[in-house]
Amino acid sequence: MENGRMISKQRFPSPHPGIHLFLVTYMSQGLKVKGLLAEPVDGDIHDAFLYLRGGIKNVGKVRPGRIIQYAAEGFIVFAPFYRGNQGGEGDEDFAGEDRFDAIAGFNLLEQHPRVNKEHIHILGFSRGGIMALWTAIHCQTAASIVTWGGVSDMFMTYVERVDMRRMMKRVIGGSPKKCPEQYEYRTPLFAIEELNVPVLIIHGERDDNVSVEHAYRLEKRLKAHDKPVESWYFPQFTHFFPPAVNRKVVEDLTTWMKSKTE
């Protein structure tokens, strides 16, 4: 399979003695795209985890510490940078064609010799929520999906994030009025009936970056189609949880993931 084929794998400084980090170049739609791969050093077979970051370009870059945090829970973790970032080819287009970089990232884990191929999970944070939903729609063998502070509706993102409108017009081709089909193409709510993977929704109710309405709409659509969904809402938190709470939620969500493959 060309998509997800690893071209190169270079050691990257790891802050954890039990986990190796690698800067990876892999194929996605004929483009050489970059990402970060974390592997426990034990040489064993592990469940895997596709981490899909938020933001765009240099906003919301993949952080090694975050990847290590999940790898320390016993997973082989891959985090795509998306096309056009950190030396990768192509141009990121905010959940348009760059969704295939996430899908190819899933394919990369499927091809990894140390990955339990039936136990590959997906987590999307912020804009990564949309990427995660599209990946799970395309990759029906995924074991579970978590969307944390995740976007689910691009029309609503345009309305809510006045500060991002100029970027969205440039990257997407215009406003929702000018090119509604492009916003619909990026919004997985319109294809939710095609998703057949258990979903966990995590959202802070005081989130000003991605309003909790994104989570409510996703939950409502999933339930309307009788899809398995669980929601953890945190009334006191914003888009970013305090470090101690974040660590506890990471433990809890990885326990939830593992419960889906028992």
One Martini backbone bead per residue (centre of mass of N, CA, C, O) as a GRO file, in nm:
protein
  262
    1MET     BB    1   0.093   0.038   0.026
    2GLU     BB    2   0.141   0.365  -0.026
    3ASN     BB    3  -0.028   0.457   0.190
    4GLY     BB    4   0.188   0.477   0.476
    5ARG     BB    5   0.461   0.463   0.369
    6MET     BB    6   0.779   0.435   0.482
    7ILE     BB    7   1.075   0.623   0.410
    8SER     BB    8   1.160   0.738   0.702
    9LYS     BB    9   1.374   0.696   1.016
   10GLN     BB   10   1.447   0.917   1.286
   11ARG     BB   11   1.595   0.998   1.551
   12PHE     BB   12   1.457   1.142   1.851
   13PRO     BB   13   1.440   1.313   2.121
   14SER     BB   14   1.384   1.159   2.441
   15PRO     BB   15   1.233   1.199   2.772
   16HIS     BB   16   1.213   0.871   2.765
   17PRO     BB   17   1.370   0.568   2.837
   18GLY     BB   18   1.111   0.374   2.728
   19ILE     BB   19   1.109   0.577   2.466
   20HIS     BB   20   1.102   0.607   2.127
   21LEU     BB   21   1.182   0.856   1.887
   22PHE     BB   22   1.049   0.954   1.554
   23LEU     BB   23   1.120   1.082   1.243
   24VAL     BB   24   0.877   1.074   0.983
   25THR     BB   25   0.841   0.954   0.647
   26TYR     BB   26   0.543   0.960   0.439
   27MET     BB   27   0.274   0.851   0.244
   28SER     BB   28   0.035   1.091   0.073
   29GLN     BB   29  -0.087   1.120  -0.223
   30GLY     BB   30   0.233   1.142  -0.320
   31LEU     BB   31   0.329   1.258  -0.049
   32LYS     BB   32   0.572   1.389   0.170
   33VAL     BB   33   0.522   1.323   0.509
   34LYS     BB   34   0.519   1.416   0.846
   35GLY     BB   35   0.616   1.262   1.171
   36LEU     BB   36   0.552   1.115   1.499
   37LEU     BB   37   0.717   0.838   1.666
   38ALA     BB   38   0.621   0.603   1.927
   39GLU     BB   39   0.828   0.354   2.107
   40PRO     BB   40   0.860   0.107   2.288
   41VAL     BB   41   1.167  -0.067   2.381
   42ASP     BB   42   1.072  -0.384   2.422
   43GLY     BB   43   0.963  -0.518   2.128
   44ASP     BB   44   0.669  -0.540   2.143
   45ILE     BB   45   0.343  -0.578   2.112
   46HIS     BB   46   0.101  -0.313   2.033
   47ASP     BB   47  -0.102  -0.091   2.074
   48ALA     BB   48  -0.258   0.186   1.900
   49PHE     BB   49  -0.207   0.551   1.817
   50LEU     BB   50  -0.376   0.825   1.675
   51TYR     BB   51  -0.254   1.159   1.665
   52LEU     BB   52  -0.462   1.456   1.625
   53ARG     BB   53  -0.410   1.762   1.575
   54GLY     BB   54  -0.436   2.092   1.590
   55GLY     BB   55  -0.467   2.348   1.402
   56ILE     BB   56  -0.219   2.541   1.204
   57LYS     BB   57   0.079   2.489   1.133
   58ASN     BB   58   0.227   2.650   1.412
   59VAL     BB   59  -0.047   2.585   1.530
   60GLY     BB   60  -0.050   2.303   1.717
   61LYS     BB   61   0.189   2.141   1.745
   62VAL     BB   62   0.365   1.872   1.786
   63ARG     BB   63   0.436   1.723   2.105
   64PRO     BB   64   0.639   1.507   2.255
   65GLY     BB   65   0.509   1.497   2.541
   66ARG     BB   66   0.230   1.403   2.441
   67ILE     BB   67   0.318   1.138   2.308
   68ILE     BB   68   0.449   1.013   2.558
   69GLN     BB   69   0.198   1.005   2.737
   70TYR     BB   70   0.065   0.777   2.561
   71ALA     BB   71   0.297   0.569   2.541
   72ALA     BB   72   0.307   0.521   2.860
   73GLU     BB   73   0.025   0.347   2.825
   74GLY     BB   74   0.119   0.124   2.584
   75PHE     BB   75   0.175   0.274   2.306
   76ILE     BB   76   0.181   0.318   1.970
   77VAL     BB   77   0.263   0.642   1.832
   78PHE     BB   78   0.103   0.860   1.586
   79ALA     BB   79   0.191   1.202   1.452
   80PRO     BB   80   0.086   1.404   1.231
   81PHE     BB   81   0.165   1.717   1.065
   82TYR     BB   82   0.095   1.747   0.789
   83ARG     BB   83   0.093   1.898   0.512
   84GLY     BB   84   0.357   2.143   0.482
   85ASN     BB   85   0.506   2.045   0.746
   86GLN     BB   86   0.822   2.022   0.852
   87GLY     BB   87   0.904   1.938   0.530
   88GLY     BB   88   0.652   1.883   0.393
   89GLU     BB   89   0.443   1.824   0.146
   90GLY     BB   90   0.240   2.063   0.049
   91ASP     BB   91  -0.098   2.176   0.168
   92GLU     BB   92  -0.273   2.281   0.412
   93ASP     BB   93  -0.665   2.250   0.439
   94PHE     BB   94  -0.855   2.204   0.681
   95ALA     BB   95  -0.999   1.908   0.629
   96GLY     BB   96  -0.949   1.820   0.352
   97GLU     BB   97  -0.700   1.660   0.202
   98ASP     BB   98  -0.542   1.625   0.482
   99ARG     BB   99  -0.701   1.376   0.587
  100PHE     BB  100  -0.510   1.169   0.431
  101ASP     BB  101  -0.280   1.189   0.644
  102ALA     BB  102  -0.438   1.042   0.864
  103ILE     BB  103  -0.511   0.786   0.709
  104ALA     BB  104  -0.210   0.716   0.646
  105GLY     BB  105  -0.137   0.691   0.947
  106PHE     BB  106  -0.310   0.442   0.991
  107ASN     BB  107  -0.165   0.270   0.776
  108LEU     BB  108   0.110   0.276   0.914
  109LEU     BB  109   0.018   0.115   1.164
  110GLU     BB  110  -0.077  -0.138   1.006
  111GLN     BB  111   0.238  -0.178   0.894
  112HIS     BB  112   0.340  -0.229   1.171
  113PRO     BB  113   0.513  -0.493   1.324
  114ARG     BB  114   0.417  -0.394   1.643
  115VAL     BB  115   0.110  -0.395   1.567
  116ASN     BB  116  -0.214  -0.428   1.667
  117LYS     BB  117  -0.442  -0.415   1.410
  118GLU     BB  118  -0.716  -0.434   1.603
  119HIS     BB  119  -0.572  -0.188   1.803
  120ILE     BB  120  -0.662   0.103   1.666
  121HIS     BB  121  -0.655   0.430   1.770
  122ILE     BB  122  -0.831   0.757   1.799
  123LEU     BB  123  -0.713   1.104   1.838
  124GLY     BB  124  -0.875   1.429   1.865
  125PHE     BB  125  -0.765   1.769   1.879
  126SER     BB  126  -0.976   1.986   1.800
  127ARG     BB  127  -0.933   1.987   1.475
  128GLY     BB  128  -0.873   1.676   1.510
  129GLY     BB  129  -1.167   1.583   1.531
  130ILE     BB  130  -1.227   1.583   1.229
  131MET     BB  131  -0.999   1.392   1.148
  132ALA     BB  132  -1.096   1.152   1.319
  133LEU     BB  133  -1.374   1.110   1.191
  134TRP     BB  134  -1.274   1.063   0.900
  135THR     BB  135  -1.090   0.825   0.965
  136ALA     BB  136  -1.317   0.638   1.082
  137ILE     BB  137  -1.484   0.634   0.820
  138HIS     BB  138  -1.246   0.506   0.645
  139CYS     BB  139  -1.151   0.327   0.915
  140GLN     BB  140  -1.331   0.054   1.022
  141THR     BB  141  -1.094  -0.088   1.212
  142ALA     BB  142  -1.122   0.082   1.435
  143ALA     BB  143  -1.157   0.068   1.785
  144SER     BB  144  -1.148   0.392   1.839
  145ILE     BB  145  -1.277   0.726   1.940
  146VAL     BB  146  -1.141   1.052   2.025
  147THR     BB  147  -1.287   1.373   2.118
  148TRP     BB  148  -1.102   1.670   2.215
  149GLY     BB  149  -1.218   1.962   2.175
  150GLY     BB  150  -1.387   1.912   1.912
  151VAL     BB  151  -1.447   1.949   1.594
  152SER     BB  152  -1.767   1.917   1.378
  153ASP     BB  153  -1.830   2.224   1.261
  154MET     BB  154  -1.739   2.450   1.015
  155PHE     BB  155  -1.958   2.660   1.021
  156MET     BB  156  -1.927   2.725   1.327
  157THR     BB  157  -1.633   2.809   1.322
  158TYR     BB  158  -1.672   3.060   1.149
  159VAL     BB  159  -1.863   3.207   1.345
  160GLU     BB  160  -1.686   3.194   1.613
  161ARG     BB  161  -1.395   3.251   1.454
  162VAL     BB  162  -1.301   3.552   1.367
  163ASP     BB  163  -0.980   3.513   1.377
  164MET     BB  164  -1.007   3.274   1.129
  165ARG     BB  165  -1.140   3.377   0.862
  166ARG     BB  166  -0.906   3.451   0.677
  167MET     BB  167  -0.782   3.171   0.671
  168MET     BB  168  -1.033   3.014   0.571
  169LYS     BB  169  -1.066   3.162   0.304
  170ARG     BB  170  -0.787   3.091   0.191
  171VAL     BB  171  -0.793   2.771   0.229
  172ILE     BB  172  -1.104   2.710   0.129
  173GLY     BB  173  -1.218   2.978  -0.070
  174GLY     BB  174  -1.410   3.098   0.160
  175SER     BB  175  -1.711   3.131   0.261
  176PRO     BB  176  -2.004   2.968   0.326
  177LYS     BB  177  -2.154   3.137   0.110
  178LYS     BB  178  -1.956   3.092  -0.131
  179CYS     BB  179  -1.862   2.768  -0.021
  180PRO     BB  180  -2.052   2.533   0.113
  181GLU     BB  181  -1.926   2.264   0.001
  182GLN     BB  182  -1.652   2.291   0.161
  183TYR     BB  183  -1.780   2.276   0.448
  184GLU     BB  184  -1.928   2.010   0.408
  185TYR     BB  185  -1.677   1.837   0.335
  186ARG     BB  186  -1.552   1.900   0.640
  187THR     BB  187  -1.828   1.781   0.771
  188PRO     BB  188  -1.905   1.485   0.944
  189LEU     BB  189  -2.212   1.508   1.012
  190PHE     BB  190  -2.296   1.426   0.704
  191ALA     BB  191  -2.143   1.113   0.767
  192ILE     BB  192  -2.222   0.954   1.038
  193GLU     BB  193  -2.351   0.684   0.925
  194GLU     BB  194  -2.044   0.574   0.846
  195LEU     BB  195  -1.994   0.535   1.149
  196ASN     BB  196  -1.839   0.226   1.330
  197VAL     BB  197  -1.728   0.364   1.608
  198PRO     BB  198  -1.642   0.415   1.910
  199VAL     BB  199  -1.731   0.710   2.109
  200LEU     BB  200  -1.547   0.981   2.265
  201ILE     BB  201  -1.644   1.272   2.449
  202ILE     BB  202  -1.445   1.569   2.518
  203HIS     BB  203  -1.548   1.864   2.720
  204GLY     BB  204  -1.536   2.198   2.781
  205GLU     BB  205  -1.788   2.429   2.871
  206ARG     BB  206  -1.564   2.691   2.856
  207ASP     BB  207  -1.505   2.684   2.557
  208ASP     BB  208  -1.368   2.929   2.314
  209ASN     BB  209  -1.243   2.772   2.069
  210VAL     BB  210  -1.450   2.515   2.117
  211SER     BB  211  -1.752   2.473   2.146
  212VAL     BB  212  -1.976   2.258   2.304
  213GLU     BB  213  -2.168   2.237   2.058
  214HIS     BB  214  -2.001   2.034   1.899
  215ALA     BB  215  -2.057   1.800   2.095
  216TYR     BB  216  -2.364   1.803   2.094
  217ARG     BB  217  -2.401   1.752   1.789
  218LEU     BB  218  -2.251   1.487   1.776
  219GLU     BB  219  -2.413   1.329   1.981
  220LYS     BB  220  -2.688   1.361   1.843
  221ARG     BB  221  -2.612   1.223   1.573
  222LEU     BB  222  -2.523   0.952   1.687
  223LYS     BB  223  -2.792   0.882   1.831
  224ALA     BB  224  -2.975   0.903   1.574
  225HIS     BB  225  -2.781   0.644   1.458
  226ASP     BB  226  -2.705   0.437   1.684
  227LYS     BB  227  -2.432   0.517   1.812
  228PRO     BB  228  -2.153   0.468   1.997
  229VAL     BB  229  -2.164   0.686   2.295
  230GLU     BB  230  -1.954   0.900   2.498
  231SER     BB  231  -1.966   1.159   2.764
  232TRP     BB  232  -1.730   1.419   2.882
  233TYR     BB  233  -1.812   1.679   3.095
  234PHE     BB  234  -1.656   2.011   3.185
  235PRO     BB  235  -1.776   2.292   3.341
  236GLN     BB  236  -1.481   2.431   3.444
  237PHE     BB  237  -1.356   2.410   3.149
  238THR     BB  238  -1.171   2.461   2.879
  239HIS     BB  239  -0.956   2.379   2.628
  240PHE     BB  240  -0.763   2.368   2.884
  241PHE     BB  241  -0.629   2.160   3.109
  242PRO     BB  242  -0.506   2.093   3.387
  243PRO     BB  243  -0.241   1.892   3.435
  244ALA     BB  244  -0.369   1.690   3.641
  245VAL     BB  245  -0.628   1.644   3.480
  246ASN     BB  246  -0.503   1.557   3.217
  247ARG     BB  247  -0.370   1.299   3.325
  248LYS     BB  248  -0.634   1.164   3.418
  249VAL     BB  249  -0.778   1.163   3.142
  250VAL     BB  250  -0.570   0.994   2.996
  251GLU     BB  251  -0.607   0.745   3.169
  252ASP     BB  252  -0.914   0.714   3.120
  253LEU     BB  253  -0.915   0.698   2.805
  254THR     BB  254  -0.725   0.452   2.782
  255THR     BB  255  -0.911   0.265   2.940
  256TRP     BB  256  -1.147   0.292   2.746
  257MET     BB  257  -1.006   0.182   2.499
  258LYS     BB  258  -0.930  -0.099   2.616
  259SER     BB  259  -1.234  -0.183   2.660
  260LYS     BB  260  -1.283  -0.211   2.334
  261THR     BB  261  -1.063  -0.484   2.328
  262GLU     BB  262  -1.166  -0.717   2.540
   0.00000   0.00000   0.00000
